[in-house]
Amino acid sequence: MKEIIRIVDFTYKYPKSTKLALRNINLSISEGEVVAIMGPNGAGKTTLCYAVTGLLFHFFGGEYQGNIYVMGKSVPETQIYDLIQDVGIVFQEYENQIIGSIVKDDVSFGPSNLGLEPEEIKRRVNKALEKVGLKGYENRETYTLSGGEKQRLALAGILALKPKIIVLDEPLSQLDPKGRLELTRVLKELKEEGHTIILVEHRCEEVAEIADRVIVLRNGAIILDGDVREVFSRVDELKKIGIKPPQVTELLYYLSVNMNLTLDKLPLSISEAKEYIKYIKEFFSKKQVDIKFSLEKRSIQTDKFIIEVNDLWYTYSNGVKALKGVSLKIYEGEFVAIIGQNGSGKTTLVKHFVGLLKPTQGVVRVYGLETWKTSIAKLAKYVGLVFQNPDYQLFANSVKDEVAFGLRNLGLSASEIKERVKEALRQVGLEGYEDKSPLLLSKSEKQKVALASILARDPQIIIVDEPTTGQDYHGVRNIMKILSKLNRQGKTIIMVTHDMNIVAEYAQRVILLHQGRIVLDGPSREVFSRIDILEEIGLRPPQIVYLSHLLKDSLKGEIILSIEDLIGEDYERVSTKG
């Protein structure tokens, strides 16, 4: 195959940094390849994307050695204008790329700057919108699009430039399940058409569907490079690095080690896992007692409700009815996940719990206080909300001042504020960040600062909106361990998330919203047993849940929600060969 990208002995350091962002990278990518770049946060994935597209040299500066060639051109020596028809990038913060107020105007911006004729621009815009599934949206205002639609609009803007190489930086991380399905479909079609795609992503199960090859970075260096199955089969190594392999790959790897099986290959999907059903059934039969014990531990018994919602309706100023007659009670000590597609009303609902929104109709009470009659400051003593986008929450000049802000409003002494800030930063793993500016941190670090600012206030109810977005495997585990520990200490946790694996593994109760109404509400096993309803709405349960449905007889109808749920709490220890 024809080489389309070549990186030779490339090392890079950002301006004013003492740490190398990339170390001695040697890499060749062929025309038509779909390559996933993976690794923990801070590994150098985004930096590598910026290097390939030329942004690193023309906008960031810094020091580098070696060279990068795209279509035979030396990237550091080629102007961006001359590169954009060879390589285009969709940023992780894709909304920053949308500059037009109308869809067709946004997509036409790039081709217009190339000086193309109006008819050619129109043809490119129409073709790009059709390719990403936005045909008919030409005159829509861009602000009215969903997250998934905006992501595909950003991609359309790149496709209109007709680059041979498309780079996408964490394109799936901020999308709901429906948006991920839509974008995955588009990427598969681009792959079939022969585009070269570089994909930075944490989600192995989607990567396995799209990519031909996986490159793993750690500390700026390439440590793994091979086809998808070869790399994902190195389960122990990936988990130590900070990458979570597909669930069925993990499960069969564990069985191969602990049942002394020799498998031709480790599966990447449910369809491939079916080849090993007999081994899985044999394992289940031996583990029935342990499984039953694990299942029993997931329930919680309490009868004291602390949030009450009665016939809640909410209509935004533009006329959109976001909530339509929602009624529910949340009990003390619960760990609740609120799930649903974008626009289902999840965030609108939890904003009522902290008083940021007032009901159009109905009543919301927190500890007996009617939220529309109670000040936000008073509610903040009982309930704290960590926003999905931490930038909406951060404003102080330093991390310590950010975390201390809410405490000062409580009238605490300087010594107690200092101690609470120290403990909150320790809990989220940000010791040593006290004097750094929150605005200069990575997105995952910003999320931790926002969480720390809530933890420092010590409210009884903690609400987190998409807490794991942009986090690597270790980051996800750390955040969820913090929330689980707080829950065990008696805190009530309410989590809004699109990550079904996280929901299945940690939540005791799941509330499914669809178009402003509650569709399902019950124990997590009960909700995940309704796979028909979940799929109809466009939510994909974890692979292990699908396996449970395939093995109903062996499991006597029980639903397994996670590998740890099946194998036990010591899974992380016993799954490692040595």
C-alpha positions in Angstrom: 0.0 0.0 0.0 1.1 3.6 -0.7 2.7 5.4 2.2 0.7 8.6 2.9 2.3 9.7 6.3 5.8 9.2 7.4 7.2 10.4 10.8 11.0 10.1 11.3 12.7 10.3 14.7 10.3 13.0 15.8 10.7 14.6 19.2 8.8 17.7 20.4 8.6 20.0 23.5 6.0 22.7 24.0 7.2 26.3 24.6 8.3 26.9 28.2 7.9 23.2 29.1 10.7 21.1 30.5 9.0 17.9 29.5 9.0 16.2 26.1 5.5 15.8 24.7 6.6 13.4 22.0 9.7 11.1 22.1 11.5 9.7 19.1 8.3 8.9 17.1 8.9 6.7 14.0 5.7 5.9 12.2 4.4 5.1 8.7 0.7 5.2 7.8 -0.6 3.8 4.4 -3.3 5.2 2.2 -6.8 3.9 3.2 -5.7 2.8 6.7 -7.9 3.6 9.7 -5.5 4.0 12.7 -6.6 4.5 16.3 -4.2 6.4 18.6 -4.8 5.4 22.2 -3.2 5.9 25.5 -3.7 7.5 28.9 -4.4 11.3 29.3 -1.2 13.2 28.7 0.4 10.5 26.6 0.8 12.8 23.6 -2.2 11.7 21.4 -3.5 15.2 20.7 0.0 16.6 20.2 0.7 13.9 17.6 -2.5 15.0 15.8 -1.4 18.6 15.8 2.0 17.6 14.5 0.5 15.7 11.5 -1.8 18.5 10.6 0.9 21.2 10.9 -0.8 23.1 13.7 2.0 22.3 16.1 4.6 24.1 14.0 2.6 27.1 12.8 0.5 27.9 15.9 2.2 26.4 19.0 5.9 26.9 18.3 8.2 24.9 20.6 11.3 22.8 19.9 11.4 19.7 17.7 13.8 17.3 16.1 13.2 14.9 13.2 10.6 15.4 10.5 7.0 14.6 9.4 5.9 14.0 5.8 2.4 14.1 4.5 1.8 13.2 0.9 5.6 13.7 0.5 5.6 17.2 1.9 7.6 18.2 4.9 4.9 19.4 7.3 7.1 21.9 9.3 8.2 23.5 6.0 4.7 23.6 4.4 2.1 26.4 5.1 -1.3 25.4 6.6 -3.0 26.6 3.4 -1.1 24.1 1.4 -1.8 21.3 3.9 -5.6 21.6 4.4 -6.4 19.7 1.2 -4.1 16.9 2.3 -5.1 16.6 5.9 -8.0 18.0 8.0 -8.8 17.7 11.7 -12.0 17.6 13.8 -11.1 18.8 17.3 -12.2 17.2 20.5 -14.0 20.5 21.3 -15.8 20.4 17.9 -18.1 23.3 18.7 -15.2 25.6 18.5 -14.9 24.7 14.8 -18.5 25.8 14.0 -18.3 29.5 13.0 -21.3 29.9 10.7 -24.8 30.6 12.1 -26.4 28.6 9.3 -25.4 25.0 8.4 -24.6 25.6 4.7 -22.7 28.7 5.5 -20.5 26.9 8.0 -19.7 24.1 5.6 -18.9 26.5 2.8 -16.5 28.5 4.8 -13.4 26.4 4.0 -14.1 25.9 0.3 -14.8 29.7 0.0 -11.3 30.4 1.4 -9.8 28.2 -1.3 -11.2 30.6 -3.9 -13.4 28.0 -5.6 -16.2 28.9 -7.9 -19.7 29.2 -6.3 -21.1 26.2 -8.1 -18.2 24.0 -7.0 -18.6 25.3 -3.4 -22.3 24.4 -3.5 -21.6 21.0 -4.9 -19.0 20.3 -2.2 -21.4 21.5 0.6 -24.2 19.3 -0.6 -22.0 16.3 -1.0 -20.4 16.7 2.4 -23.8 17.2 4.2 -25.2 14.1 2.4 -22.2 12.1 3.5 -22.6 12.9 7.2 -26.3 12.4 7.1 -27.3 16.1 7.4 -28.9 16.5 4.0 -32.0 18.7 4.4 -30.3 20.7 7.3 -28.8 23.3 4.9 -30.8 26.2 6.3 -30.9 25.1 10.0 -29.4 27.4 12.5 -26.3 25.7 13.9 -27.1 26.4 17.6 -30.3 24.3 17.3 -28.3 21.1 16.4 -27.7 18.3 18.9 -24.2 17.3 20.0 -24.1 14.5 17.5 -25.3 16.7 14.7 -22.7 19.4 15.5 -20.0 16.8 15.5 -21.0 15.6 12.1 -21.3 19.2 10.9 -17.7 19.9 12.0 -16.7 16.7 10.0 -18.7 18.0 7.0 -16.7 21.2 7.1 -13.5 19.2 6.8 -14.9 16.9 4.1 -15.8 19.9 2.0 -12.1 20.6 1.7 -11.7 17.1 0.3 -8.6 16.1 2.3 -7.1 12.7 1.7 -6.5 12.3 5.5 -9.0 12.9 8.2 -7.9 13.3 11.9 -10.5 13.1 14.6 -9.5 13.9 18.2 -11.8 11.9 20.6 -14.9 12.3 18.4 -17.1 9.9 20.5 -16.3 11.1 24.0 -18.9 13.8 24.2 -21.7 12.2 22.2 -24.7 10.3 23.5 -25.2 6.7 22.4 -27.3 7.7 19.3 -24.7 10.3 18.3 -21.9 7.6 18.6 -23.9 5.2 16.4 -24.4 7.9 13.8 -20.8 9.0 13.7 -19.5 5.4 13.7 -21.7 4.8 10.7 -20.2 7.8 8.9 -16.7 6.7 9.7 -17.3 3.2 8.4 -18.6 4.6 5.2 -15.6 6.9 4.8 -13.4 3.9 5.5 -15.1 1.9 2.7 -14.5 4.9 0.4 -10.8 4.6 1.0 -10.2 7.6 3.2 -7.2 7.5 5.5 -8.4 8.1 9.1 -6.5 8.8 12.3 -8.8 8.4 15.3 -7.9 9.4 18.9 -10.3 7.5 21.2 -10.6 5.9 24.6 -13.5 3.7 23.7 -12.1 0.3 22.7 -15.4 -1.3 21.7 -16.1 1.4 19.1 -12.4 1.4 18.0 -12.7 -2.4 17.3 -15.6 -1.7 15.0 -13.8 0.9 12.9 -10.0 0.7 13.1 -7.5 -1.6 11.2 -4.6 -0.7 13.5 -4.0 0.6 17.0 -1.0 2.7 18.2 -0.6 3.1 21.9 1.3 6.1 23.3 2.6 6.5 26.9 4.8 9.4 28.1 5.1 10.7 24.5 6.5 7.4 23.1 5.0 4.6 21.0 4.8 1.4 23.1 2.4 -0.7 21.1 1.7 -0.8 17.4 -0.3 -3.5 15.7 -3.6 -4.7 14.3 -6.6 -4.2 16.5 -6.9 -7.8 17.7 -3.2 -8.1 18.4 -3.2 -5.0 20.5 -6.5 -5.5 22.3 -5.5 -9.1 23.2 -2.8 -7.7 25.5 -5.3 -7.2 28.3 -3.0 -7.0 31.3 -0.7 -4.6 29.6 -3.5 -2.3 28.3 -5.1 -2.0 31.7 -1.8 -1.2 33.4 -1.3 1.6 30.8 -4.8 2.9 31.3 -6.8 1.4 28.4 -10.0 -0.7 29.1 -10.2 -3.5 26.5 -13.6 -4.6 25.2 -15.5 -6.5 27.9 -15.8 -9.8 26.0 -12.0 -9.6 25.3 -11.4 -9.2 29.0 -13.8 -12.0 30.0 -12.4 -14.6 27.6 -8.8 -13.6 28.5 -9.7 -14.2 32.2 -11.2 -17.6 31.4 -8.3 -18.6 29.2 -5.9 -17.9 32.2 -8.0 -19.4 34.9 -9.5 -22.4 33.0 -6.2 -23.1 31.2 -7.8 -22.7 27.8 -6.0 -22.2 24.5 -8.0 -20.0 22.3 -7.4 -19.3 18.6 -8.2 -15.7 19.2 -9.8 -13.4 21.8 -13.1 -12.0 20.7 -13.7 -8.3 20.1 -17.5 -8.4 19.8 -20.6 -10.3 21.0 -20.8 -12.2 17.7 -17.3 -13.5 18.1 -17.8 -14.3 21.8 -20.6 -16.7 20.8 -17.9 -19.1 19.5 -16.9 -19.7 23.1 -20.3 -20.0 24.7 -19.6 -23.5 26.0 -16.6 -22.2 28.0 -18.6 -19.3 29.4 -21.5 -21.6 30.4 -19.0 -23.9 32.2 -17.5 -21.0 34.1 -21.0 -19.7 35.1 -22.0 -23.2 36.4 -19.0 -23.2 38.7 -19.5 -19.6 39.9 -23.2 -19.7 40.8 -22.7 -19.2 44.5 -20.3 -16.4 44.0 -22.5 -14.7 41.4 -25.5 -14.9 43.7 -23.5 -13.2 46.5 -22.3 -10.5 44.1 -25.8 -9.8 42.9 -27.2 -9.5 46.4 -24.6 -6.8 47.3 -25.8 -4.4 44.6 -29.1 -3.6 46.4 -29.8 -0.9 48.9 -32.5 -0.7 51.5 -33.8 2.7 52.6 -37.1 4.3 53.1 -36.2 8.0 53.7 -36.6 10.0 50.6 -34.7 13.3 50.4 -35.7 14.5 46.9 -39.3 14.5 45.8 -40.6 15.5 42.3 -44.3 15.7 41.7 -45.7 16.2 38.1 -42.8 18.3 37.0 -43.1 20.2 33.7 -40.5 22.6 32.4 -40.7 24.6 29.2 -37.8 26.7 27.9 -38.2 30.3 26.7 -38.0 29.0 23.1 -41.1 26.8 23.6 -39.3 23.5 24.0 -41.0 21.3 26.5 -38.0 19.6 28.2 -39.9 17.8 31.0 -43.4 16.5 30.8 -45.0 15.3 34.0 -42.0 13.8 35.8 -42.6 12.3 39.2 -40.0 10.4 41.3 -38.5 10.1 44.8 -34.8 9.7 45.5 -33.9 8.1 48.7 -31.1 8.8 51.2 -27.9 6.8 50.4 -28.9 5.8 46.8 -26.5 5.7 43.9 -28.8 6.7 41.0 -27.9 7.0 37.3 -30.1 9.1 35.0 -29.7 8.0 31.4 -31.2 8.9 28.0 -30.3 10.5 24.7 -29.4 14.2 24.4 -32.5 16.2 24.7 -34.3 13.7 26.9 -34.4 16.1 29.9 -31.6 14.7 32.1 -29.7 17.9 32.8 -32.9 19.9 32.9 -34.1 17.6 35.7 -31.1 17.8 37.9 -30.8 21.5 37.5 -34.1 21.7 39.3 -32.6 19.8 42.3 -30.1 22.6 42.9 -32.5 25.5 42.1 -30.9 26.6 38.8 -34.3 26.1 37.1 -37.8 26.7 38.6 -40.7 24.4 37.6 -43.1 25.6 34.9 -45.5 23.3 36.6 -45.3 20.9 39.5 -43.2 20.7 42.7 -39.6 19.8 43.5 -38.6 19.4 47.1 -35.1 18.7 48.5 -35.1 17.8 52.2 -38.6 19.1 52.3 -37.6 22.5 50.9 -39.5 23.6 47.8 -36.8 24.6 45.4 -38.7 27.5 43.8 -39.1 29.1 47.2 -35.5 28.4 48.4 -32.4 30.3 47.5 -29.6 28.6 45.6 -27.2 29.4 48.5 -29.4 27.5 51.0 -29.9 24.5 48.7 -26.1 24.4 48.2 -25.8 23.3 51.8 -27.6 20.1 50.9 -26.8 19.4 47.3 -23.9 20.1 44.9 -23.8 19.8 41.1 -20.7 19.2 39.0 -21.5 20.4 35.5 -20.8 18.4 32.3 -18.6 21.2 31.0 -16.3 22.3 33.9 -15.5 25.6 32.0 -19.0 26.8 33.1 -18.0 26.3 36.7 -14.4 27.5 36.9 -13.4 31.2 37.2 -10.7 31.6 40.0 -7.1 32.3 39.3 -5.8 29.2 41.1 -7.1 25.7 41.9 -7.0 26.3 45.7 -9.0 29.6 45.3 -11.5 27.7 43.1 -12.1 25.0 45.7 -12.2 27.5 48.5 -14.7 29.8 47.0 -17.8 28.0 48.1 -16.3 27.5 51.6 -15.8 31.2 52.1 -19.5 31.8 51.4 -20.2 29.4 54.3 -18.3 31.6 56.7 -15.8 29.0 57.7 -12.5 29.9 59.4 -9.3 30.2 57.4 -7.8 27.1 59.0 -10.9 24.9 58.3 -11.0 26.2 54.7 -7.4 25.3 54.1 -7.9 21.8 55.6 -11.0 21.1 53.5 -9.3 22.3 50.3 -6.3 20.1 51.0 -8.5 17.0 51.6 -10.7 17.6 48.6 -7.7 17.9 46.3 -6.2 14.8 47.8 -9.5 12.9 47.1 -9.4 13.8 43.4 -5.7 13.3 43.0 -4.7 16.9 42.4 -2.3 17.5 45.3 0.4 19.8 44.0 -2.0 21.7 41.7 -3.0 24.3 44.3 -1.3 27.3 42.6 -2.1 26.3 39.0 -4.7 28.2 37.0 -7.8 26.0 36.5 -8.3 27.4 33.0 -4.9 26.1 31.9 -5.5 22.5 32.9 -6.7 19.6 30.7 -10.4 18.9 30.5 -10.1 15.8 32.7 -8.1 17.9 35.3 -10.8 20.6 35.2 -13.5 18.1 35.9 -11.5 17.0 39.0 -11.2 20.6 40.2 -15.0 21.1 39.7 -15.6 17.9 41.7 -13.2 18.9 44.4 -15.0 22.3 44.8 -18.2 20.3 45.5 -16.6 17.8 47.8 -15.1 20.5 49.9 -18.5 21.8 50.8 -19.5 18.3 52.0 -23.2 18.3 50.8 -25.3 15.2 51.5 -26.4 14.9 47.8 -23.7 15.0 45.0 -24.9 15.3 41.4 -22.3 14.7 38.6 -23.2 15.4 35.0 -21.1 13.2 32.6 -18.3 12.8 35.2 -16.1 10.6 33.0 -16.1 12.4 29.7 -12.6 12.7 28.3 -11.1 10.6 31.1 -8.8 7.6 30.4 -9.4 4.2 32.1 -7.5 5.1 35.2 -9.2 8.5 35.4 -12.6 6.9 35.1 -11.8 4.4 37.8 -10.5 7.1 40.1 -13.6 9.3 39.7 -15.9 6.4 40.2 -14.0 5.1 43.2 -14.3 8.5 44.8 -18.1 8.5 44.2 -18.5 4.9 45.4 -16.6 5.7 48.6 -18.7 8.7 49.2 -21.8 6.6 48.6 -20.6 4.0 51.1 -20.1 6.8 53.6 -23.8 7.7 53.3 -23.8 10.3 50.5 -26.5 10.2 47.9 -25.0 10.1 44.4 -26.9 11.1 41.3 -25.0 10.6 38.1 -26.1 11.8 34.6 -24.1 9.8 32.0 -24.1 8.3 28.5 -21.6 5.6 29.5 -23.6 2.4 29.9 -20.6 0.4 31.2 -20.3 2.9 34.1 -24.0 2.8 34.8 -24.1 -1.0 34.9 -21.0 -1.3 37.1 -21.8 1.4 39.7 -25.5 2.4 39.8 -28.0 0.8 42.2 -30.9 2.4 40.4 -31.4 3.6 36.9 -33.9 6.3 35.7 -34.4 6.3 31.9 -35.7 9.5 30.4 -37.0 9.8 26.8 -38.5 13.0 25.3 -39.0 14.5 28.8 -40.8 11.5 30.3 -39.6 8.6 32.6 -39.7 5.4 30.5 -38.0 3.1 33.1 -37.2 3.5 36.7 -35.9 0.7 38.9 -33.0 -1.3 40.1 -30.2 -1.4 37.6 -30.6 -5.1 36.8 -34.3 -4.6 36.2 -33.7 -1.8 33.8 -30.9 -3.6 31.9 -33.2 -6.6 31.6 -35.3 -4.5 29.3 -32.9 -4.6 26.4 -35.7 -4.2 24.0 -36.7 -0.7 25.3 -33.0 0.4 25.6 -32.3 -0.5 22.0 -35.5 1.1 20.7 -34.4 4.4 22.3 -30.9 3.9 20.9 -29.0 2.9 24.1 -26.5 0.1 23.7 -26.1 -2.0 26.9 -22.6 -3.2 27.9 -21.3 -6.4 26.1 -21.6 -8.4 29.3 -25.3 -7.5 29.6 -25.8 -8.9 26.0 -24.0 -12.0 27.1 -26.4 -12.4 30.1 -29.3 -12.3 27.7 -27.7 -15.0 25.6 -27.1 -17.2 28.6 -30.4 -16.8 30.5 -30.7 -20.5 31.1 -27.3 -20.8 32.7 -27.8 -17.7 34.8 -31.4 -18.6 35.7 -32.6 -15.3 34.3 -30.1 -13.1 36.2 -28.5 -10.1 34.5 -24.8 -9.7 34.9 -23.8 -6.0 34.8 -20.0 -6.1 34.8 -17.1 -8.5 34.7 -16.3 -7.6 38.3 -19.9 -8.4 39.1 -19.4 -11.9 37.6 -15.9 -12.7 38.8 -15.8 -10.8 42.1 -14.1 -7.8 43.7 -10.7 -9.3 43.4 -10.9 -9.4 39.6 -8.2 -6.8 39.1 -5.8 -8.9 41.1 -6.6 -12.4 39.8 -6.9 -11.5 36.2 -3.2 -10.6 35.9 -0.8 -13.4 35.0 2.0 -12.2 37.1 
